[in-house]
């Protein structure tokens, strides 16, 4: 896991254009998958339906993969 300070440094570097394009893509990929995981957590907390939430997580992660192409 990245600490808040690491995330802040990475965000500032991205804004400044100091990070190579490959690293920017990796950060975007991580952001997408982290968003999917957060949605899964919210879904599970609200519904306690693991099957429903896992299928949503799978679709979300597949969308992240499609975005990379």
Secondary structure, 3 states (H helix, E strand, C coil): CCCHHHHHHHHHHHHHCCCCHHHHHHHHHHHHHHHHHHHHHHHHHHHCCHHHHHHHHHHHHHHHHHHHC
